[in-house]
Amino acid sequence: MPLSGEYEPSPEQWVRDQVEQYESSGGTEGTTLRGVPVMIVTNRGAKSGKLRKTPLMRVEHDGSYAAVASKGGAPTHPVWYRNLLAEPHVEVQDGPHKADYTAREVHGEEREQWWERAVAVWPDYAEYQTKTDRLIPVVVMEPR
Ligand SMILES: C[C@H](OP(=O)(O)OC[C@@H](O)[C@@H](O)[C@@H](O)Cn1c2nc(=O)[nH]c(=O)c-2cc2ccc(O)cc21)C(=O)N[C@@H](CCC(=O)N[C@@H](CCC(=O)O)C(=O)O)C(=O)O
């Protein structure tokens, strides 16, 4: 059952624009960042209850995805990370394919496995981790 509610675009223009292009083209345009595939994760705001749409690098394995809360190595977690913990029901759009997933943060060995997959897709993640003391959260999203 897809998420319903009022969509609140990101305050970041480049993010808003990527979501707009991705969705309006049915997942055929605006689907990469520097040539690397991007997915759109629709999540519910933990306070507002509004729908947020967050482009993230596409990290996929056996039908599940990982959302890496890197925010470029910023000292604080991105806000969407808290949304996924508060409301694990999310939608993932991967190109033209969109479906419902359940988000859960992973730790230890499982996190390491997914972290390796993420860095293989987007090596900058490894650099982001050197820029911050916080351990960058990895949230796996599994089909519902
Ligand atoms: C700017 C802020 O965004 P954020 O949720 O912190 O996320 C920051 C970024 O991670 C986010 O913009 C990502 O899309 C950036 N980004 C990536 N960010 C990543 O962290 N990892 C990635 O792999 C990644 C890839 C990527 C690819 C393309 C692209 O265009 C952007 C990409 C934001 O949207 N703030 C809103 C609030 C959003 C929100 O969810 N509010 C909650 C409140 C939650 C609370 O306060 O607890 C609510 O509505 O209830 C605002 O200030 O109004």
The ligand as a Tripos MOL2 file, in Angstrom:
@<TRIPOS>MOLECULE
LIG
   53    55     1     0     0
SMALL
NO_CHARGES

@<TRIPOS>ATOM
      1 C1         17.8640   19.5490    4.0270 C.3       1 LIG1
      2 C2         17.2180   18.4710    4.8580 C.3       1 LIG1
      3 O1         17.5100   17.2180    4.2490 O.3       1 LIG1
      4 P1         17.9500   15.9380    5.0890 P.3       1 LIG1
      5 O2         16.7270   15.0870    5.3290 O.co2     1 LIG1
      6 O3         18.7920   16.3120    6.2600 O.co2     1 LIG1
      7 O4         18.8460   15.1640    4.0120 O.3       1 LIG1
      8 C3         20.0180   15.7800    3.5130 C.3       1 LIG1
      9 C4         20.5370   14.9620    2.3390 C.3       1 LIG1
     10 O5         20.9420   13.6810    2.8240 O.3       1 LIG1
     11 C5         19.4690   14.7960    1.2820 C.3       1 LIG1
     12 O6         19.2070   16.0460    0.7060 O.3       1 LIG1
     13 C6         19.8810   13.7920    0.2050 C.3       1 LIG1
     14 O7         18.8840   13.6850   -0.7870 O.3       1 LIG1
     15 C7         21.2160   14.2190   -0.4590 C.3       1 LIG1
     16 N1         21.7710   13.0390   -1.1990 N.ar      1 LIG1
     17 C8         22.3200   12.0200   -0.4540 C.ar      1 LIG1
     18 N2         22.3780   12.1390    0.9040 N.ar      1 LIG1
     19 C9         22.8780   11.1150    1.6600 C.ar      1 LIG1
     20 O8         22.9190   11.2280    2.8850 O.2       1 LIG1
     21 N3         23.3310    9.9470    1.0720 N.ar      1 LIG1
     22 C10        23.3150    9.7730   -0.2710 C.ar      1 LIG1
     23 O9         23.6900    8.6980   -0.7670 O.2       1 LIG1
     24 C11        22.8100   10.8520   -1.0940 C.ar      1 LIG1
     25 C12        22.7580   10.7690   -2.4970 C.ar      1 LIG1
     26 C13        22.1530   11.7990   -3.2570 C.ar      1 LIG1
     27 C14        22.0240   11.7050   -4.6520 C.ar      1 LIG1
     28 C15        21.3970   12.7050   -5.3720 C.ar      1 LIG1
     29 C16        20.8750   13.8320   -4.7140 C.ar      1 LIG1
     30 O10        20.2380   14.7880   -5.3990 O.3       1 LIG1
     31 C17        21.0120   13.9620   -3.3210 C.ar      1 LIG1
     32 C18        21.6480   12.9480   -2.5750 C.ar      1 LIG1
     33 C19        15.7040   18.6520    4.8490 C.2       1 LIG1
     34 O11        15.0340   18.1580    3.9450 O.2       1 LIG1
     35 N4         15.2150   19.3500    5.8540 N.am      1 LIG1
     36 C20        13.7990   19.6670    5.9200 C.3       1 LIG1
     37 C21        13.1220   18.8040    6.9850 C.3       1 LIG1
     38 C22        12.9460   17.4150    6.4640 C.3       1 LIG1
     39 C23        12.1900   16.5090    7.3910 C.2       1 LIG1
     40 O12        12.1480   15.3430    7.1290 O.2       1 LIG1
     41 N5         11.5570   17.0150    8.5150 N.am      1 LIG1
     42 C24        10.8690   16.1340    9.4320 C.3       1 LIG1
     43 C25        11.3030   16.4900   10.8460 C.3       1 LIG1
     44 C26        12.2420   15.4590   11.3000 C.3       1 LIG1
     45 C27        12.9290   15.8310   12.6340 C.2       1 LIG1
     46 O13        13.2160   17.0240   12.8400 O.co2     1 LIG1
     47 O14        13.1860   14.8990   13.4040 O.co2     1 LIG1
     48 C28         9.3570   16.2270    9.2830 C.2       1 LIG1
     49 O15         8.8880   16.6010    8.1900 O.co2     1 LIG1
     50 O16         8.6480   15.8880   10.2190 O.co2     1 LIG1
     51 C29        13.6130   21.0970    6.3000 C.2       1 LIG1
     52 O17        14.5860   21.6800    6.8140 O.co2     1 LIG1
     53 O18        12.4830   21.5760    6.0950 O.co2     1 LIG1
@<TRIPOS>BOND
     1     1     2 1
     2     2     3 1
     3     2    33 1
     4     3     4 1
     5     4     5 2
     6     4     6 1
     7     4     7 1
     8     7     8 1
     9     8     9 1
    10     9    10 1
    11     9    11 1
    12    11    12 1
    13    11    13 1
    14    13    14 1
    15    13    15 1
    16    15    16 1
    17    16    17 ar
    18    16    32 ar
    19    17    18 ar
    20    17    24 1
    21    18    19 ar
    22    19    20 2
    23    19    21 ar
    24    21    22 ar
    25    22    23 2
    26    22    24 ar
    27    24    25 ar
    28    25    26 ar
    29    26    27 ar
    30    26    32 ar
    31    27    28 ar
    32    28    29 ar
    33    29    30 1
    34    29    31 ar
    35    31    32 ar
    36    33    34 2
    37    33    35 1
    38    35    36 1
    39    36    37 1
    40    36    51 1
    41    37    38 1
    42    38    39 1
    43    39    40 2
    44    39    41 1
    45    41    42 1
    46    42    43 1
    47    42    48 1
    48    43    44 1
    49    44    45 1
    50    45    46 2
    51    45    47 1
    52    48    49 2
    53    48    50 1
    54    51    52 2
    55    51    53 1
@<TRIPOS>SUBSTRUCTURE
     1 LIG1         1 GROUP 0 **** ****
